[in-house]
Amino acid sequence: DAGWNTHDALPLRAADELHQDAFIKDATWQGLKQTFSDQQMMDLVFTCGQYTMVSMALNSFGVQLDADIEGF
């Protein structure tokens, strides 16, 4: 979305790329390097991976939302 600044848009693009291709494209890495440290970029990859793993497990185990929580 054109409304996002670069600092916020790049991690979102990286997360989308990881979700779609399990890979962050070179152009996205280069953009991330402009405002994020190596540690932060590694954290981004591991955080996305962790959420993917948790969602796979919860879906596979059939975990349902609590009764007082609305879905999408």
N, CA, C and O atoms as a GROMACS GRO file, in nm:
protein
  288
    1ASP      N    1   0.084  -0.117   0.000
    1ASP     CA    2   0.000   0.000   0.000
    1ASP      C    3   0.089   0.124   0.000
    1ASP      O    4   0.188   0.130   0.072
    2ALA      N    5   0.052   0.219  -0.079
    2ALA     CA    6   0.133   0.341  -0.092
    2ALA      C    7   0.138   0.421   0.038
    2ALA      O    8   0.227   0.506   0.054
    3GLY      N    9   0.047   0.397   0.131
    3GLY     CA   10   0.045   0.470   0.256
    3GLY      C   11   0.150   0.428   0.356
    3GLY      O   12   0.174   0.500   0.454
    4TRP      N   13   0.215   0.313   0.336
    4TRP     CA   14   0.316   0.265   0.430
    4TRP      C   15   0.449   0.332   0.400
    4TRP      O   16   0.487   0.347   0.284
    5ASN      N   17   0.522   0.372   0.505
    5ASN     CA   18   0.657   0.421   0.483
    5ASN      C   19   0.749   0.301   0.461
    5ASN      O   20   0.712   0.188   0.492
    6THR      N   21   0.867   0.325   0.410
    6THR     CA   22   0.960   0.217   0.374
    6THR      C   23   0.996   0.132   0.495
    6THR      O   24   1.002   0.009   0.485
    7HIS      N   25   1.020   0.195   0.608
    7HIS     CA   26   1.060   0.122   0.729
    7HIS      C   27   0.953   0.020   0.770
    7HIS      O   28   0.987  -0.088   0.818
    8ASP      N   29   0.827   0.053   0.752
    8ASP     CA   30   0.718  -0.039   0.788
    8ASP      C   31   0.682  -0.134   0.674
    8ASP      O   32   0.642  -0.248   0.700
    9ALA      N   33   0.696  -0.089   0.551
    9ALA     CA   34   0.654  -0.170   0.436
    9ALA      C   35   0.749  -0.287   0.410
    9ALA      O   36   0.704  -0.395   0.372
   10LEU      N   37   0.879  -0.267   0.429
   10LEU     CA   38   0.975  -0.372   0.396
   10LEU      C   39   0.959  -0.499   0.481
   10LEU      O   40   0.962  -0.608   0.426
   11PRO      N   41   0.940  -0.488   0.613
   11PRO     CA   42   0.916  -0.611   0.690
   11PRO      C   43   0.787  -0.683   0.647
   11PRO      O   44   0.781  -0.806   0.647
   12LEU      N   45   0.686  -0.605   0.610
   12LEU     CA   46   0.562  -0.668   0.561
   12LEU      C   47   0.586  -0.740   0.429
   12LEU      O   48   0.536  -0.851   0.409
   13ARG      N   49   0.663  -0.677   0.340
   13ARG     CA   50   0.697  -0.742   0.213
   13ARG      C   51   0.778  -0.868   0.239
   13ARG      O   52   0.754  -0.971   0.176
   14ALA      N   53   0.873  -0.860   0.331
   14ALA     CA   54   0.954  -0.978   0.364
   14ALA      C   55   0.867  -1.090   0.418
   14ALA      O   56   0.885  -1.206   0.381
   15ALA      N   57   0.773  -1.056   0.507
   15ALA     CA   58   0.683  -1.158   0.563
   15ALA      C   59   0.598  -1.221   0.452
   15ALA      O   60   0.580  -1.343   0.450
   16ASP      N   61   0.548  -1.139   0.361
   16ASP     CA   62   0.470  -1.193   0.248
   16ASP      C   63   0.556  -1.287   0.163
   16ASP      O   64   0.510  -1.394   0.124
   17GLU      N   65   0.679  -1.247   0.135
   17GLU     CA   66   0.768  -1.331   0.054
   17GLU      C   67   0.799  -1.462   0.125
   17GLU      O   68   0.798  -1.569   0.063
   18LEU      N   69   0.825  -1.456   0.254
   18LEU     CA   70   0.850  -1.578   0.331
   18LEU      C   71   0.729  -1.670   0.327
   18LEU      O   72   0.742  -1.791   0.311
   19HIS      N   73   0.611  -1.612   0.343
   19HIS     CA   74   0.488  -1.692   0.342
   19HIS      C   75   0.464  -1.755   0.205
   19HIS      O   76   0.425  -1.871   0.196
   20GLN      N   77   0.486  -1.678   0.099
   20GLN     CA   78   0.458  -1.726  -0.036
   20GLN      C   79   0.566  -1.820  -0.090
   20GLN      O   80   0.534  -1.923  -0.151
   21ASP      N   81   0.692  -1.786  -0.067
   21ASP     CA   82   0.802  -1.858  -0.132
   21ASP      C   83   0.903  -1.920  -0.036
   21ASP      O   84   0.996  -1.987  -0.080
   22ALA      N   85   0.886  -1.899   0.096
   22ALA     CA   86   0.982  -1.944   0.196
   22ALA      C   87   1.122  -1.887   0.166
   22ALA      O   88   1.223  -1.953   0.186
   23PHE      N   89   1.122  -1.761   0.118
   23PHE     CA   90   1.247  -1.699   0.073
   23PHE      C   91   1.225  -1.548   0.065
   23PHE      O   92   1.121  -1.503   0.017
   24ILE      N   93   1.322  -1.470   0.110
   24ILE     CA   94   1.317  -1.325   0.095
   24ILE      C   95   1.403  -1.287  -0.026
   24ILE      O   96   1.519  -1.325  -0.035
   25LYS      N   97   1.344  -1.212  -0.117
   25LYS     CA   98   1.413  -1.173  -0.240
   25LYS      C   99   1.528  -1.078  -0.211
   25LYS      O  100   1.526  -1.005  -0.111
   26ASP      N  101   1.627  -1.079  -0.299
   26ASP     CA  102   1.746  -0.996  -0.281
   26ASP      C  103   1.712  -0.847  -0.267
   26ASP      O  104   1.769  -0.778  -0.183
   27ALA      N  105   1.619  -0.798  -0.348
   27ALA     CA  106   1.583  -0.656  -0.342
   27ALA      C  107   1.525  -0.621  -0.205
   27ALA      O  108   1.550  -0.512  -0.152
   28THR      N  109   1.447  -0.711  -0.148
   28THR     CA  110   1.389  -0.686  -0.017
   28THR      C  111   1.497  -0.687   0.090
   28THR      O  112   1.497  -0.602   0.179
   29TRP      N  113   1.591  -0.782   0.082
   29TRP     CA  114   1.704  -0.786   0.176
   29TRP      C  115   1.781  -0.655   0.171
   29TRP      O  116   1.814  -0.597   0.274
   30GLN      N  117   1.809  -0.609   0.050
   30GLN     CA  118   1.887  -0.485   0.035
   30GLN      C  119   1.812  -0.367   0.096
   30GLN      O  120   1.874  -0.280   0.159
   31GLY      N  121   1.682  -0.363   0.078
   31GLY     CA  122   1.603  -0.257   0.140
   31GLY      C  123   1.605  -0.266   0.292
   31GLY      O  124   1.619  -0.164   0.360
   32LEU      N  125   1.590  -0.387   0.345
   32LEU     CA  126   1.593  -0.406   0.489
   32LEU      C  127   1.725  -0.360   0.550
   32LEU      O  128   1.727  -0.302   0.659
   33LYS      N  129   1.834  -0.384   0.479
   33LYS     CA  130   1.967  -0.347   0.529
   33LYS      C  131   1.982  -0.196   0.547
   33LYS      O  132   2.070  -0.151   0.621
   34GLN      N  133   1.898  -0.119   0.480
   34GLN     CA  134   1.907   0.027   0.490
   34GLN      C  135   1.863   0.078   0.627
   34GLN      O  136   1.912   0.181   0.673
   35THR      N  137   1.771   0.006   0.694
   35THR     CA  138   1.719   0.057   0.820
   35THR      C  139   1.720  -0.045   0.934
   35THR      O  140   1.688  -0.010   1.048
   36PHE      N  141   1.756  -0.169   0.906
   36PHE     CA  142   1.755  -0.272   1.009
   36PHE      C  143   1.892  -0.336   1.023
   36PHE      O  144   1.967  -0.346   0.926
   37SER      N  145   1.924  -0.378   1.145
   37SER     CA  146   2.051  -0.446   1.169
   37SER      C  147   2.039  -0.592   1.125
   37SER      O  148   1.929  -0.642   1.100
   38ASP      N  149   2.152  -0.660   1.117
   38ASP     CA  150   2.151  -0.803   1.084
   38ASP      C  151   2.068  -0.880   1.185
   38ASP      O  152   1.992  -0.970   1.148
   39GLN      N  153   2.084  -0.846   1.313
   39GLN     CA  154   2.009  -0.913   1.420
   39GLN      C  155   1.858  -0.894   1.399
   39GLN      O  156   1.780  -0.989   1.414
   40GLN      N  157   1.817  -0.774   1.365
   40GLN     CA  158   1.675  -0.747   1.344
   40GLN      C  159   1.621  -0.823   1.223
   40GLN      O  160   1.508  -0.872   1.226
   41MET      N  161   1.702  -0.834   1.119
   41MET     CA  162   1.658  -0.908   1.000
   41MET      C  163   1.647  -1.057   1.032
   41MET      O  164   1.555  -1.124   0.984
   42MET      N  165   1.739  -1.109   1.111
   42MET     CA  166   1.730  -1.248   1.153
   42MET      C  167   1.606  -1.270   1.240
   42MET      O  168   1.535  -1.370   1.224
   43ASP      N  169   1.580  -1.176   1.330
   43ASP     CA  170   1.460  -1.185   1.414
   43ASP      C  171   1.334  -1.187   1.330
   43ASP      O  172   1.240  -1.260   1.361
   44LEU      N  173   1.331  -1.108   1.225
   44LEU     CA  174   1.215  -1.106   1.134
   44LEU      C  175   1.190  -1.244   1.074
   44LEU      O  176   1.077  -1.293   1.074
   45VAL      N  177   1.295  -1.307   1.024
   45VAL     CA  178   1.282  -1.440   0.963
   45VAL      C  179   1.234  -1.542   1.066
   45VAL      O  180   1.142  -1.619   1.040
   46PHE      N  181   1.296  -1.543   1.184
   46PHE     CA  182   1.259  -1.640   1.287
   46PHE      C  183   1.118  -1.615   1.341
   46PHE      O  184   1.045  -1.709   1.371
   47THR      N  185   1.079  -1.488   1.353
   47THR     CA  186   0.944  -1.457   1.400
   47THR      C  187   0.840  -1.506   1.300
   47THR      O  188   0.740  -1.567   1.339
   48CYS      N  189   0.862  -1.478   1.173
   48CYS     CA  190   0.768  -1.526   1.071
   48CYS      C  191   0.761  -1.679   1.072
   48CYS      O  192   0.652  -1.736   1.064
   49GLY      N  193   0.875  -1.743   1.081
   49GLY     CA  194   0.879  -1.889   1.085
   49GLY      C  195   0.807  -1.946   1.206
   49GLY      O  196   0.737  -2.046   1.196
   50GLN      N  197   0.825  -1.882   1.320
   50GLN     CA  198   0.760  -1.928   1.444
   50GLN      C  199   0.608  -1.920   1.431
   50GLN      O  200   0.538  -2.014   1.467
   51TYR      N  201   0.558  -1.807   1.380
   51TYR     CA  202   0.413  -1.793   1.365
   51TYR      C  203   0.358  -1.894   1.264
   51TYR      O  204   0.248  -1.945   1.282
   52THR      N  205   0.433  -1.922   1.158
   52THR     CA  206   0.390  -2.021   1.061
   52THR      C  207   0.382  -2.159   1.127
   52THR      O  208   0.285  -2.232   1.108
   53MET      N  209   0.485  -2.195   1.204
   53MET     CA  210   0.486  -2.324   1.271
   53MET      C  211   0.370  -2.337   1.370
   53MET      O  212   0.303  -2.440   1.374
   54VAL      N  213   0.347  -2.232   1.448
   54VAL     CA  214   0.239  -2.236   1.546
   54VAL      C  215   0.104  -2.250   1.476
   54VAL      O  216   0.019  -2.327   1.521
   55SER      N  217   0.084  -2.177   1.368
   55SER     CA  218  -0.045  -2.187   1.297
   55SER      C  219  -0.063  -2.325   1.236
   55SER      O  220  -0.175  -2.377   1.234
   56MET      N  221   0.044  -2.386   1.186
   56MET     CA  222   0.034  -2.522   1.133
   56MET      C  223  -0.005  -2.620   1.243
   56MET      O  224  -0.090  -2.707   1.222
   57ALA      N  225   0.057  -2.606   1.358
   57ALA     CA  226   0.027  -2.696   1.469
   57ALA      C  227  -0.117  -2.677   1.517
   57ALA      O  228  -0.190  -2.775   1.533
   58LEU      N  229  -0.159  -2.553   1.539
   58LEU     CA  230  -0.295  -2.528   1.587
   58LEU      C  231  -0.399  -2.577   1.488
   58LEU      O  232  -0.500  -2.637   1.528
   59ASN      N  233  -0.375  -2.554   1.359
   59ASN     CA  234  -0.469  -2.603   1.257
   59ASN      C  235  -0.471  -2.755   1.254
   59ASN      O  236  -0.578  -2.815   1.245
   60SER      N  237  -0.355  -2.818   1.262
   60SER     CA  238  -0.348  -2.966   1.258
   60SER      C  239  -0.411  -3.031   1.380
   60SER      O  240  -0.472  -3.137   1.369
   61PHE      N  241  -0.397  -2.966   1.496
   61PHE     CA  242  -0.454  -3.021   1.618
   61PHE      C  243  -0.601  -2.987   1.635
   61PHE      O  244  -0.666  -3.034   1.728
   62GLY      N  245  -0.655  -2.905   1.546
   62GLY     CA  246  -0.796  -2.868   1.551
   62GLY      C  247  -0.831  -2.775   1.665
   62GLY      O  248  -0.944  -2.775   1.712
   63VAL      N  249  -0.735  -2.695   1.710
   63VAL     CA  250  -0.761  -2.603   1.820
   63VAL      C  251  -0.860  -2.496   1.772
   63VAL      O  252  -0.840  -2.432   1.669
   64GLN      N  253  -0.966  -2.477   1.849
   64GLN     CA  254  -1.070  -2.381   1.817
   64GLN      C  255  -1.051  -2.253   1.899
   64GLN      O  256  -0.989  -2.254   2.006
   65LEU      N  257  -1.106  -2.144   1.847
   65LEU     CA  258  -1.104  -2.019   1.923
   65LEU      C  259  -1.189  -2.035   2.048
   65LEU      O  260  -1.287  -2.110   2.048
   66ASP      N  261  -1.153  -1.965   2.153
   66ASP     CA  262  -1.236  -1.961   2.273
   66ASP      C  263  -1.372  -1.902   2.235
   66ASP      O  264  -1.382  -1.824   2.141
   67ALA      N  265  -1.475  -1.940   2.307
   67ALA     CA  266  -1.611  -1.900   2.276
   67ALA      C  267  -1.629  -1.747   2.273
   67ALA      O  268  -1.712  -1.696   2.199
   68ASP      N  269  -1.551  -1.674   2.353
   68ASP     CA  270  -1.568  -1.530   2.360
   68ASP      C  271  -1.480  -1.453   2.260
   68ASP      O  272  -1.476  -1.330   2.264
   69ILE      N  273  -1.411  -1.524   2.170
   69ILE     CA  274  -1.325  -1.460   2.073
   69ILE      C  275  -1.389  -1.478   1.934
   69ILE      O  276  -1.420  -1.589   1.892
   70GLU      N  277  -1.407  -1.364   1.864
   70GLU     CA  278  -1.463  -1.368   1.731
   70GLU      C  279  -1.354  -1.393   1.628
   70GLU      O  280  -1.243  -1.344   1.643
   71GLY      N  281  -1.386  -1.469   1.524
   71GLY     CA  282  -1.294  -1.492   1.414
   71GLY      C  283  -1.298  -1.375   1.317
   71GLY      O  284  -1.354  -1.270   1.348
   72PHE      N  285  -1.240  -1.393   1.203
   72PHE     CA  286  -1.240  -1.287   1.102
   72PHE      C  287  -1.375  -1.269   1.041
   72PHE      O  288  -1.393  -1.184   0.955
   0.00000   0.00000   0.00000
